[in-house]
């Protein structure tokens, strides 16, 4: 088990290096947030405090800054957060370099959001990830999730010697990195979350899905 944990740790460290190196080209190589996702997020209404995990270069941070009194944008890439600060110079946004598994928020949030992050969480760390989210969320708080669903619109190269959840990514300069890619069917994700005491409702429009997750009544 210890060896397996180390392998996962090494993989996550490589994934962080990839996104740090990709930061300057991220916006050019990623699709914009779909209007229906923006509408769903805005439909949540005003909140006092929001946390954005995997905030990256700020594609969604600007939306959060308009619906939340305070925003903490967290990412493992300081390079991405520097670009975010230039793109979204909102005074109510605080940016923090941190890892979701061990970062301690300054306060409990009414809304926790993460886009294109859940698919990069290894299956072995799924429960730990949601336990970390639980510690960030205020009573009655909500989680907004946006990510990639299983689809046939494009395919990624699987790592030759790794298990199914690992793919290869290549930067514009040719450097190659392993990253985690776990694509959830929304119904399967809802079922898995229910096992952990959460209730999720998702909308799917390939290649993405999005929706809101809340604590179940039984889970408090």
TORKOL-4160 file (C-alpha; in steps of 0.2 Angstrom, whole numbers, padded with zeros to 4 digits, m for minus):
220
<pt num="1" X="0000" Y="0000" Z="0000"/>
<pt num="2" X="0014" Y="0012" Z="0004"/>
<pt num="3" X="0022" Y="0009" Z="m0013"/>
<pt num="4" X="0005" Y="0012" Z="m0021"/>
<pt num="5" X="0003" Y="0028" Z="m0011"/>
<pt num="6" X="0020" Y="0034" Z="m0017"/>
<pt num="7" X="0016" Y="0031" Z="m0035"/>
<pt num="8" X="0000" Y="0041" Z="m0034"/>
<pt num="9" X="0010" Y="0055" Z="m0025"/>
<pt num="10" X="0023" Y="0055" Z="m0039"/>
<pt num="11" X="0010" Y="0056" Z="m0052"/>
<pt num="12" X="0001" Y="0070" Z="m0044"/>
<pt num="13" X="0018" Y="0079" Z="m0042"/>
<pt num="14" X="0021" Y="0077" Z="m0061"/>
<pt num="15" X="0003" Y="0083" Z="m0065"/>
<pt num="16" X="0007" Y="0099" Z="m0055"/>
<pt num="17" X="0023" Y="0102" Z="m0064"/>
<pt num="18" X="0013" Y="0100" Z="m0081"/>
<pt num="19" X="0001" Y="0113" Z="m0076"/>
<pt num="20" X="0014" Y="0125" Z="m0070"/>
<pt num="21" X="0023" Y="0124" Z="m0086"/>
<pt num="22" X="0007" Y="0125" Z="m0096"/>
<pt num="23" X="0001" Y="0141" Z="m0088"/>
<pt num="24" X="0008" Y="0153" Z="m0102"/>
<pt num="25" X="m0001" Y="0143" Z="m0115"/>
<pt num="26" X="m0017" Y="0137" Z="m0105"/>
<pt num="27" X="m0029" Y="0150" Z="m0112"/>
<pt num="28" X="m0024" Y="0147" Z="m0130"/>
<pt num="29" X="m0027" Y="0128" Z="m0128"/>
<pt num="30" X="m0043" Y="0128" Z="m0118"/>
<pt num="31" X="m0061" Y="0131" Z="m0123"/>
<pt num="32" X="m0070" Y="0146" Z="m0115"/>
<pt num="33" X="m0083" Y="0142" Z="m0102"/>
<pt num="34" X="m0100" Y="0139" Z="m0111"/>
<pt num="35" X="m0114" Y="0152" Z="m0109"/>
<pt num="36" X="m0125" Y="0139" Z="m0101"/>
<pt num="37" X="m0112" Y="0135" Z="m0088"/>
<pt num="38" X="m0110" Y="0153" Z="m0084"/>
<pt num="39" X="m0129" Y="0155" Z="m0083"/>
<pt num="40" X="m0131" Y="0140" Z="m0071"/>
<pt num="41" X="m0117" Y="0148" Z="m0060"/>
<pt num="42" X="m0125" Y="0165" Z="m0059"/>
<pt num="43" X="m0142" Y="0157" Z="m0056"/>
<pt num="44" X="m0135" Y="0152" Z="m0039"/>
<pt num="45" X="m0137" Y="0170" Z="m0033"/>
<pt num="46" X="m0126" Y="0180" Z="m0022"/>
<pt num="47" X="m0115" Y="0172" Z="m0009"/>
<pt num="48" X="m0104" Y="0180" Z="0005"/>
<pt num="49" X="m0089" Y="0169" Z="0003"/>
<pt num="50" X="m0083" Y="0158" Z="m0011"/>
<pt num="51" X="m0068" Y="0146" Z="m0014"/>
<pt num="52" X="m0062" Y="0142" Z="m0031"/>
<pt num="53" X="m0051" Y="0126" Z="m0032"/>
<pt num="54" X="m0039" Y="0124" Z="m0047"/>
<pt num="55" X="m0043" Y="0142" Z="m0051"/>
<pt num="56" X="m0029" Y="0142" Z="m0065"/>
<pt num="57" X="m0028" Y="0158" Z="m0075"/>
<pt num="58" X="m0045" Y="0165" Z="m0070"/>
<pt num="59" X="m0057" Y="0159" Z="m0083"/>
<pt num="60" X="m0071" Y="0157" Z="m0070"/>
<pt num="61" X="m0064" Y="0168" Z="m0056"/>
<pt num="62" X="m0071" Y="0184" Z="m0064"/>
<pt num="63" X="m0088" Y="0176" Z="m0063"/>
<pt num="64" X="m0086" Y="0172" Z="m0045"/>
<pt num="65" X="m0080" Y="0189" Z="m0041"/>
<pt num="66" X="m0096" Y="0196" Z="m0047"/>
<pt num="67" X="m0107" Y="0185" Z="m0037"/>
<pt num="68" X="m0097" Y="0183" Z="m0021"/>
<pt num="69" X="m0092" Y="0196" Z="m0008"/>
<pt num="70" X="m0076" Y="0187" Z="m0005"/>
<pt num="71" X="m0067" Y="0174" Z="m0016"/>
<pt num="72" X="m0051" Y="0164" Z="m0012"/>
<pt num="73" X="m0044" Y="0157" Z="m0028"/>
<pt num="74" X="m0033" Y="0142" Z="m0025"/>
<pt num="75" X="m0021" Y="0133" Z="m0037"/>
<pt num="76" X="m0005" Y="0123" Z="m0036"/>
<pt num="77" X="0003" Y="0134" Z="m0050"/>
<pt num="78" X="0009" Y="0151" Z="m0044"/>
<pt num="79" X="0012" Y="0155" Z="m0063"/>
<pt num="80" X="m0007" Y="0152" Z="m0067"/>
<pt num="81" X="m0012" Y="0163" Z="m0052"/>
<pt num="82" X="0000" Y="0177" Z="m0058"/>
<pt num="83" X="m0009" Y="0177" Z="m0075"/>
<pt num="84" X="m0026" Y="0177" Z="m0066"/>
<pt num="85" X="m0021" Y="0192" Z="m0056"/>
<pt num="86" X="m0018" Y="0201" Z="m0072"/>
<pt num="87" X="m0034" Y="0195" Z="m0080"/>
<pt num="88" X="m0045" Y="0198" Z="m0065"/>
<pt num="89" X="m0039" Y="0212" Z="m0055"/>
<pt num="90" X="m0054" Y="0212" Z="m0044"/>
<pt num="91" X="m0051" Y="0218" Z="m0026"/>
<pt num="92" X="m0062" Y="0205" Z="m0018"/>
<pt num="93" X="m0051" Y="0190" Z="m0024"/>
<pt num="94" X="m0037" Y="0183" Z="m0014"/>
<pt num="95" X="m0026" Y="0171" Z="m0023"/>
<pt num="96" X="m0017" Y="0157" Z="m0013"/>
<pt num="97" X="m0005" Y="0144" Z="m0019"/>
<pt num="98" X="m0010" Y="0128" Z="m0011"/>
<pt num="99" X="m0015" Y="0109" Z="m0013"/>
<pt num="100" X="m0033" Y="0104" Z="m0010"/>
<pt num="101" X="m0028" Y="0090" Z="0001"/>
<pt num="102" X="m0019" Y="0100" Z="0014"/>
<pt num="103" X="m0024" Y="0118" Z="0012"/>
<pt num="104" X="m0034" Y="0126" Z="0026"/>
<pt num="105" X="m0046" Y="0139" Z="0021"/>
<pt num="106" X="m0047" Y="0156" Z="0031"/>
<pt num="107" X="m0066" Y="0153" Z="0033"/>
<pt num="108" X="m0080" Y="0141" Z="0029"/>
<pt num="109" X="m0087" Y="0145" Z="0012"/>
<pt num="110" X="m0105" Y="0147" Z="0006"/>
<pt num="111" X="m0099" Y="0141" Z="m0011"/>
<pt num="112" X="m0085" Y="0130" Z="m0017"/>
<pt num="113" X="m0082" Y="0128" Z="m0035"/>
<pt num="114" X="m0070" Y="0118" Z="m0046"/>
<pt num="115" X="m0069" Y="0116" Z="m0064"/>
<pt num="116" X="m0059" Y="0103" Z="m0074"/>
<pt num="117" X="m0052" Y="0097" Z="m0057"/>
<pt num="118" X="m0062" Y="0082" Z="m0052"/>
<pt num="119" X="m0056" Y="0073" Z="m0067"/>
<pt num="120" X="m0038" Y="0075" Z="m0061"/>
<pt num="121" X="m0041" Y="0067" Z="m0044"/>
<pt num="122" X="m0035" Y="0048" Z="m0044"/>
<pt num="123" X="m0049" Y="0036" Z="m0039"/>
<pt num="124" X="m0039" Y="0031" Z="m0024"/>
<pt num="125" X="m0040" Y="0049" Z="m0017"/>
<pt num="126" X="m0058" Y="0052" Z="m0022"/>
<pt num="127" X="m0065" Y="0050" Z="m0004"/>
<pt num="128" X="m0050" Y="0061" Z="0003"/>
<pt num="129" X="m0054" Y="0074" Z="m0009"/>
<pt num="130" X="m0072" Y="0076" Z="m0004"/>
<pt num="131" X="m0067" Y="0075" Z="0014"/>
<pt num="132" X="m0056" Y="0090" Z="0011"/>
<pt num="133" X="m0071" Y="0099" Z="0002"/>
<pt num="134" X="m0082" Y="0096" Z="0017"/>
<pt num="135" X="m0070" Y="0105" Z="0029"/>
<pt num="136" X="m0071" Y="0120" Z="0018"/>
<pt num="137" X="m0090" Y="0121" Z="0017"/>
<pt num="138" X="m0101" Y="0131" Z="0028"/>
<pt num="139" X="m0117" Y="0123" Z="0035"/>
<pt num="140" X="m0130" Y="0124" Z="0020"/>
<pt num="141" X="m0116" Y="0128" Z="0008"/>
<pt num="142" X="m0115" Y="0122" Z="m0010"/>
<pt num="143" X="m0103" Y="0115" Z="m0022"/>
<pt num="144" X="m0103" Y="0119" Z="m0041"/>
<pt num="145" X="m0094" Y="0106" Z="m0052"/>
<pt num="146" X="m0089" Y="0108" Z="m0070"/>
<pt num="147" X="m0079" Y="0094" Z="m0079"/>
<pt num="148" X="m0077" Y="0083" Z="m0094"/>
<pt num="149" X="m0089" Y="0069" Z="m0096"/>
<pt num="150" X="m0085" Y="0053" Z="m0106"/>
<pt num="151" X="m0087" Y="0057" Z="m0124"/>
<pt num="152" X="m0081" Y="0053" Z="m0142"/>
<pt num="153" X="m0077" Y="0071" Z="m0148"/>
<pt num="154" X="m0058" Y="0068" Z="m0145"/>
<pt num="155" X="m0047" Y="0055" Z="m0137"/>
<pt num="156" X="m0031" Y="0057" Z="m0127"/>
<pt num="157" X="m0016" Y="0046" Z="m0127"/>
<pt num="158" X="m0015" Y="0033" Z="m0113"/>
<pt num="159" X="0001" Y="0031" Z="m0104"/>
<pt num="160" X="0009" Y="0015" Z="m0111"/>
<pt num="161" X="0014" Y="0007" Z="m0095"/>
<pt num="162" X="0001" Y="0015" Z="m0083"/>
<pt num="163" X="m0017" Y="0011" Z="m0079"/>
<pt num="164" X="m0032" Y="0017" Z="m0087"/>
<pt num="165" X="m0033" Y="0033" Z="m0077"/>
<pt num="166" X="m0017" Y="0040" Z="m0083"/>
<pt num="167" X="m0014" Y="0050" Z="m0100"/>
<pt num="168" X="0000" Y="0059" Z="m0108"/>
<pt num="169" X="0000" Y="0077" Z="m0112"/>
<pt num="170" X="0012" Y="0087" Z="m0123"/>
<pt num="171" X="0017" Y="0105" Z="m0121"/>
<pt num="172" X="0020" Y="0116" Z="m0137"/>
<pt num="173" X="0039" Y="0114" Z="m0134"/>
<pt num="174" X="0037" Y="0095" Z="m0135"/>
<pt num="175" X="0039" Y="0091" Z="m0117"/>
<pt num="176" X="0028" Y="0076" Z="m0111"/>
<pt num="177" X="0020" Y="0074" Z="m0094"/>
<pt num="178" X="0008" Y="0061" Z="m0086"/>
<pt num="179" X="m0008" Y="0067" Z="m0079"/>
<pt num="180" X="m0023" Y="0059" Z="m0071"/>
<pt num="181" X="m0039" Y="0059" Z="m0081"/>
<pt num="182" X="m0054" Y="0051" Z="m0074"/>
<pt num="183" X="m0070" Y="0054" Z="m0084"/>
<pt num="184" X="m0086" Y="0052" Z="m0073"/>
<pt num="185" X="m0103" Y="0048" Z="m0080"/>
<pt num="186" X="m0114" Y="0060" Z="m0071"/>
<pt num="187" X="m0126" Y="0046" Z="m0065"/>
<pt num="188" X="m0111" Y="0036" Z="m0058"/>
<pt num="189" X="m0104" Y="0051" Z="m0050"/>
<pt num="190" X="m0121" Y="0055" Z="m0041"/>
<pt num="191" X="m0121" Y="0037" Z="m0035"/>
<pt num="192" X="m0103" Y="0038" Z="m0029"/>
<pt num="193" X="m0106" Y="0054" Z="m0020"/>
<pt num="194" X="m0122" Y="0047" Z="m0012"/>
<pt num="195" X="m0111" Y="0034" Z="m0004"/>
<pt num="196" X="m0100" Y="0048" Z="0004"/>
<pt num="197" X="m0115" Y="0058" Z="0011"/>
<pt num="198" X="m0118" Y="0070" Z="m0004"/>
<pt num="199" X="m0132" Y="0074" Z="m0016"/>
<pt num="200" X="m0127" Y="0079" Z="m0033"/>
<pt num="201" X="m0138" Y="0084" Z="m0048"/>
<pt num="202" X="m0129" Y="0087" Z="m0065"/>
<pt num="203" X="m0133" Y="0093" Z="m0082"/>
<pt num="204" X="m0123" Y="0085" Z="m0097"/>
<pt num="205" X="m0119" Y="0093" Z="m0113"/>
<pt num="206" X="m0105" Y="0084" Z="m0121"/>
<pt num="207" X="m0091" Y="0085" Z="m0119"/>
<pt num="208" X="m0095" Y="0092" Z="m0102"/>
<pt num="209" X="m0106" Y="0091" Z="m0087"/>
<pt num="210" X="m0110" Y="0103" Z="m0073"/>
<pt num="211" X="m0120" Y="0104" Z="m0058"/>
<pt num="212" X="m0123" Y="0107" Z="m0039"/>
<pt num="213" X="m0118" Y="0096" Z="m0025"/>
<pt num="214" X="m0124" Y="0098" Z="m0007"/>
<pt num="215" X="m0123" Y="0088" Z="0009"/>
<pt num="216" X="m0137" Y="0075" Z="0011"/>
<pt num="217" X="m0149" Y="0078" Z="0025"/>
<pt num="218" X="m0143" Y="0062" Z="0034"/>
<pt num="219" X="m0125" Y="0068" Z="0032"/>
<pt num="220" X="m0129" Y="0085" Z="0041"/>
